[in-house]
Amino acid sequence: MKSKSQKHSISRRKFINTSTAALTGLAIVPSHVVSGLGHTPPSDKLNVAGIGIGGMGRVNLNEIAETENIVALCDVDWSETVGEVFKTYPKAKRYKDYRVMLDTQEDIDAVVISTPDHTHAVISMEAIRRGKHVYTEKPLTYTLHEARELTKAAKESNVATQMGNHGQAEDATRRLREMIWDEVIGTIHHVHVWTDRPIWPQGITRPSYSEPVPSSLDWDLFIGPVPMQLYHSSYHPFNWRGWWDFGTGALGDIGCHSFDPVFRALKLKYPVSVQAVSTQVNADTFPLGSIVEYDFPAREGMPPVKLTWYDGGLRPTRIPGIEDGVRIGNGGVMYVGSNGMILNGEILPESLKNSYEPPEPYLPSSPGHRMEWILACKGGDPAGSNFDWAGPLTETVLLGNIALRPELRAELGTQVLKFNPETLSFPNLPEADQFAHYEYRDGWKL
């Protein structure tokens, strides 16, 4: 089977030569000239602050420190883990409150935000207002309203942004797009995405008692904009992901990773409706397992398509056309088309895979997810998951969680939830509008 798009491709050698020249040309331009920085850091490096430096924050900083200066570290919990990060960057100033850090340390050019989901938006917005470049972990925000406002603010500012869904920078996602656009499996009408998450407690109720706040932790700063809860180790560290108060569940944790290549390949933006089923759900935590189905309209010559999400060990039933013996695994993505399927990057059936000649690679490789952002901070092209892209993607992920809300369970048992992206509202169920945002605790703002 010959490729339809082969005649449109460029040679790998030509691309590498062109890209290398472009990156080399960019690298020799001083950062204070191209990025509008107010000073010239040593060796033209960015001065970067980490906010939320345990866990993924530590990983992000370690990679960025290979080329840039880490000048400030901020975390609400100066635990033993955070203490190790302090030791790694002994010259960086230390803070518990990001607002104090931004108020007092003027040499910061960019921030890396790796805090719990409920504080992503308020910290990102504060940094953008102060003209700082922003890298924020996924999901970009905790609510639809926050995603929309942060996208708008980033677009109006002159700062570089990136969401931390690093898989978007991989070459494999580019080859996948090329195959799909080459119509190897024909017209795609359904995509299935599944994960073994959650790997933290869900389907449980709030503790009936509180515990002493660890001496290392500023609990008020951890709570941030959401309603105050008494401290319990069930919330922090790590397990905050499963609580409605602080996290966005399995869908929020993995959806921005798994949906990204689907959105790019199928040119998706906003769904017209969403519906969900789950194990028992309560007002405290996300359910143990759920299935969420999105309906997307026709766009750019592509027909309507369904996207179905599964978590908690749930996964698609055997799809007709999958040969016996093929394992789909505990997590994956499957594109179902009129002529075949793509399961975790592999074409099915085997006969189609063996007869297909893929196009010569033509989508440019990424210099790396975090490096995309660094180059954008220094005047290069926008990063691949800048907020203009990441905002709408995050909104779709969060829509699934609204469809899971226990307060809407009875009504959503009788209808799908229709979505109006222009007004961030649900025309057939106005009761759902309240979950597009919430009223911040006193002292906090977007």
Order of alpha helices (4+ residues) and beta strands (2+ residues): alpha-alpha-beta-alpha-beta-alpha-beta-alpha-beta-alpha-beta-alpha-beta-alpha-beta-alpha-alpha-beta-beta-beta-beta-beta-beta-alpha-alpha-alpha-alpha-beta
